[in-house]
Amino acid sequence: MILLTGATGYIGSHTWVELLLAGHQVVGIDNFSNSNPKVLNRIKQISGQEPVFYSGDVRDRAPLNKIFQTHNVKAVIHFAALKAVGESVQKPLQYYQNNLSGLLMLAEVMQEHKCTHFVFSSSATVYHPNNPIPYQENMPLGSTSPYGWSKYMSEQILRDIEIANHDFSVAYLRYFNPVGAHASGLIGEDPRGVPNNLMPYVTQVAVGQRDHLSVYGGDWPTADGTGVRDYIHVVDLARGHVKALNYLLSGKGSITANLGAGKGYSVLDLVKAFEKASNKKIPYKIVDRRAGDIAAFYADPTLAKDKLDWSVEYDLNRMCEDSWRWQSQNPNGFE
Ligand SMILES: NC(=O)c1ccc[n+]([C@@H]2O[C@H](COP(=O)([O-])OP(=O)(O)OC[C@H]3O[C@@H](n4cnc5c(N)ncnc54)[C@H](O)[C@@H]3O)[C@@H](O)[C@H]2O)c1
């Protein structure tokens, strides 16, 4: 069994599907703080299998103990975390509390049950913003938000556990900007309230939930003046987890890898690709830059290619087509 925490969230649900496809057995846990129980039925529809699931919080010992006592958990993929960079600046305690306490409790329970393989959802936000692009795994770390620091600290905690326990191996996966949805249109990103990320904002404008997109800064030193990011299809990202899991299970030891496409697209590139995929006009307004944002970053994904035999399959057009299918089939998300 593979335990997924944050299993019903955006990346967790897509990874769940890919793990089942690859023949793994999966048990999930989530407290639904940022996801919807209806995801479970969608996973069943896609996979034809009844999901094994526990509703609970990873900061609580009891549900984790129950899972480890009931199932033979060979490895954990830890998605459960709060993830909104801007919100973390307003609510640092909540972010450190949730993201670090959850990790500590999970690691303790894993140790008690002698489970030694851990796939960690890290983030491109752990790279120091002054690094040159593309970002490589060995570049200096540092962050600009409590969210990013919580990932940085989590990496450090896991590295210290590795030093104390040589059997413990970790895949530190640093994701860039996941977008897109499963090709079925049955699962996708369903943010609560105002979306923090570009793609769900764009899709909500397309279905008429919002009248225009605000583009934060039109005077960045980039080709069209808007910010440049490395967008990666969530299904490609999910497959990266399957590869990383297999790497750990085959006893190769720990690995730190960027999961990104290795290409930068600007906000306006994405808007244009989305307009083409959806045949909808996306009105936008250029507004002030957001504090803490940077002009451009993208991954060097060479290490993941060499060590995990993983690289992305889907391009920006496909990301937009799948995001649009999900949003147009589910204008109100899972509700
Ligand atoms: N989406 C991104 O842009 C992005 C980029 C880099 C890294 N990440 C990381 O990837 C992971 C998954 O992100 P996502 O986009 O799927 O987010 P998400 O919010 O959709 O999924 C996270 C899930 O974890 C659950 N959760 C949160 N705290 C919990 C707790 N204490 N106990 C149990 N469940 C809890 C939420 O209910 C949610 O279902 C997170 O760790 C996030 O920080 C995300």
PDBQT file of the ligand as one rigid body, heavy atoms in Angstrom, charges set to zero:
ROOT
HETATM    1  N1  LIG A 401      -0.423  23.545  -6.682  1.00  0.00    +0.000 N 
HETATM    2  C1  LIG A 401       0.747  24.163  -6.688  1.00  0.00    +0.000 C 
HETATM    3  O1  LIG A 401       0.923  25.184  -7.333  1.00  0.00    +0.000 OA
HETATM    4  C2  LIG A 401       1.910  23.590  -5.900  1.00  0.00    +0.000 A 
HETATM    5  C3  LIG A 401       3.219  23.964  -6.250  1.00  0.00    +0.000 A 
HETATM    6  C4  LIG A 401       4.281  23.465  -5.498  1.00  0.00    +0.000 A 
HETATM    7  C5  LIG A 401       4.032  22.612  -4.428  1.00  0.00    +0.000 A 
HETATM    8  N2  LIG A 401       2.755  22.270  -4.112  1.00  0.00    +0.000 N 
HETATM    9  C6  LIG A 401       2.529  21.381  -2.956  1.00  0.00    +0.000 C 
HETATM   10  O2  LIG A 401       1.892  20.208  -3.412  1.00  0.00    +0.000 OA
HETATM   11  C7  LIG A 401       1.015  19.698  -2.408  1.00  0.00    +0.000 C 
HETATM   12  C8  LIG A 401      -0.358  19.490  -2.995  1.00  0.00    +0.000 C 
HETATM   13  O3  LIG A 401      -0.826  20.718  -3.534  1.00  0.00    +0.000 OA
HETATM   14  P1  LIG A 401      -2.243  20.848  -4.227  1.00  0.00    +0.000 P 
HETATM   15  O4  LIG A 401      -2.114  21.872  -5.285  1.00  0.00    +0.000 OA
HETATM   16  O5  LIG A 401      -2.775  19.511  -4.558  1.00  0.00    +0.000 OA
HETATM   17  O6  LIG A 401      -3.054  21.500  -3.024  1.00  0.00    +0.000 OA
HETATM   18  P2  LIG A 401      -4.521  21.161  -2.491  1.00  0.00    +0.000 P 
HETATM   19  O7  LIG A 401      -4.869  22.181  -1.489  1.00  0.00    +0.000 OA
HETATM   20  O8  LIG A 401      -5.449  20.936  -3.626  1.00  0.00    +0.000 OA
HETATM   21  O9  LIG A 401      -4.259  19.749  -1.773  1.00  0.00    +0.000 OA
HETATM   22  C9  LIG A 401      -3.765  19.648  -0.467  1.00  0.00    +0.000 C 
HETATM   23  C10 LIG A 401      -4.718  18.731   0.290  1.00  0.00    +0.000 C 
HETATM   24  O10 LIG A 401      -4.237  18.557   1.626  1.00  0.00    +0.000 OA
HETATM   25  C11 LIG A 401      -5.331  18.622   2.511  1.00  0.00    +0.000 C 
HETATM   26  N3  LIG A 401      -4.782  19.011   3.822  1.00  0.00    +0.000 N 
HETATM   27  C12 LIG A 401      -4.193  20.194   4.158  1.00  0.00    +0.000 A 
HETATM   28  N4  LIG A 401      -3.787  20.148   5.446  1.00  0.00    +0.000 NA
HETATM   29  C13 LIG A 401      -4.117  18.915   5.919  1.00  0.00    +0.000 A 
HETATM   30  C14 LIG A 401      -3.969  18.269   7.160  1.00  0.00    +0.000 A 
HETATM   31  N5  LIG A 401      -3.395  18.881   8.212  1.00  0.00    +0.000 N 
HETATM   32  N6  LIG A 401      -4.417  16.990   7.300  1.00  0.00    +0.000 NA
HETATM   33  C15 LIG A 401      -4.998  16.349   6.264  1.00  0.00    +0.000 A 
HETATM   34  N7  LIG A 401      -5.182  16.923   5.046  1.00  0.00    +0.000 NA
HETATM   35  C16 LIG A 401      -4.743  18.188   4.888  1.00  0.00    +0.000 A 
HETATM   36  C17 LIG A 401      -6.304  19.604   1.886  1.00  0.00    +0.000 C 
HETATM   37  O11 LIG A 401      -7.632  19.393   2.304  1.00  0.00    +0.000 OA
HETATM   38  C18 LIG A 401      -6.133  19.304   0.391  1.00  0.00    +0.000 C 
HETATM   39  O12 LIG A 401      -7.046  18.322  -0.050  1.00  0.00    +0.000 OA
HETATM   40  C19 LIG A 401       1.063  20.705  -1.272  1.00  0.00    +0.000 C 
HETATM   41  O13 LIG A 401       1.988  20.243  -0.319  1.00  0.00    +0.000 OA
HETATM   42  C20 LIG A 401       1.571  21.959  -1.940  1.00  0.00    +0.000 C 
HETATM   43  O14 LIG A 401       2.239  22.807  -1.030  1.00  0.00    +0.000 OA
HETATM   44  C21 LIG A 401       1.706  22.732  -4.827  1.00  0.00    +0.000 A 
ENDROOT
TORSDOF 0
